[in-house]
Amino acid sequence: MDAYTQWLKQGNEPIFEQNGVYWRAYGNGLVPASLKPEPVQLTRQQSQELLQRSGRLLVRYFSRLSDRPTNFWYTVCAEYDFRKLPQKLRSQVRRAYKDCRVERVDPIWLSQRGYECYCAAFTEDGNTEPESRAAFDQMCRGSLGGPFEFWGVFAGDQLVGFGKYVVGDDYVAEIVLKMDPNYADLNPNTAMQHAILSYYVAQSGKVVTIGFRSIQHDNQSYDLLQKFGYRRIYCDLKVAYRPTLKAAVSLAYPIRTWIIRFPASKWARKMRAALGQEEIRRSFHSSRKRATQVQEPLLHRIVRSIWGNRYGTTLK
């Protein structure tokens, strides 16, 4: 059990165990408690038992990796060497450090001084809205005593960005990263990435993960991350629903192109996210079906079709 799961288990948030894996709440659903991405195996019965005990609507995870690009992935950086970066990026990092500095910050200090920067980060994002001041304070102060470290980017004495990270034995997970777009010309994100990767990857030998593909939007430019050494690890997506939610998603999915045109609202965002997630989930079933059809010899498919049409059965 990693440090983050232990912290959750101590009573900071409810967690549930199923099939040797701990699960935590994520919105109205469940995801693996550990922030270190690892494949999980669940039967249909096990997933329904887990949903029944937790009272949640769905459980989401991945069960296998893929050596080919898929519609779902997580992003990690396992190696970092500033000297091996593209020359243009090295120059960009140096310029960023002329205008910015990056340093560890105390969560209590951030709760007192960081809310304005936090809210500013949402001004150019129409998909999400900032949490309340009380929720922001909890995000900071509620991390005391846990496996968390906070970093801030400053332009002079002005906080222009910050990140919250879970630090495990062999990995570091970014769970919050916010930048004030008013200071984008100073490249604070570039400065932050260099600081984080230098400290955790180059010096400590840990793997930094920034999580799974966002269903609704992409907060960070993968082009920049790729230049820093981040890589996408492709995998599948498993989603198990409660029966009522499964029925609702099945009914809404055929008219999803109409639903996404609904006026912007919190409900509409949730619907788009749920249907986008379902589209990704179904893509793996479609690709598996196509792969099976390709692998089956053409003559076999023809004979099976004729046999079934003539005798009302299928050739086994």
Steps between C-alpha positions, in 0.01 A plus 500: 500500500652832395521814714203670338270200553617477862420868547150444360452193716581697815163662460571797279266369229282187471661210316373155409681172440413255225705220352812614687477856364399813691261745334427867572219732406537708184192711439207257502724208413793294625858476375802312640623673815868490401610775262764271354333364181477122505267254320206366701286192446134497607221265410151634437382354831789657691440843348129487589580394856742791527241747371237362737723540806628844406170646379678644194365502145795360306851361530775593253842338444723345236583132467781478245770700326533529123807521282290693245324838532151478648232750601610494863834552671694639793806722473832454681857622500757241609823667381611863504826659397500874432804464271303268268206737451458666160711814481192721455343358817822544699500867398134528598576357845785746552277792398225379732744499792600857429141609574384225737619296792361166619508388861322277750214673681320427825135386458379741770677789326339392172154484655544862614667642186414273210125526440526798263752314284281189514191688375699678227599161354137438402443823306588341164338162567129486419465135603562535873450747781708568813399342828394714795750666732414242767570212258831658401600535865417133555706402195799671662456459876346156472830374357695562821661180621447325168741397223458836323739768383404841361703709256446860397616709205568866576554809286669725749285461812186416301377140499422419137455123521514204735490122505400234750673162481465163669843354572524121515797267541572476128256743338370856521146584389391847398147553629468879466679739267370854454657789310379860479455564123577870552865400545520248215763709319741425786470123435430402863392149397834445329681604818280273710550195279877540509502537879274200562679267258845607619412441864292183483618320185862604445600522869265257677451240225121503525246485216274805468145437380247768410209259490265362238356658192241760595155409373387862465809702414878507487655729760853475369656503157639156427740649246681683781484202736640268235801727455563476874503120476141410588352199320148367459447147627204361308246275669135401492211652694258298711180652640246302702166671570218449739209347301291820504788717382596245236146516361506880497836514321383242245192710425692828471797370301327475158398869523829626646568731202178682586568505875843664463328801345318579823576847644795508735407400855627276776249231398600523133870466589427187701299352214773572247760347730292186559430449130860578402617240749252249362621565145858426605390185684309371198794564269686206657212263440480614136873458442496153658209398277682626189817318604307175541345541156839564341659199670223265390574355154279633221397148387402413857280812524330416168432138597374608844267755338358250246462229763320734735270637230407155374456312824425780746815428700858616511802283434700461820 
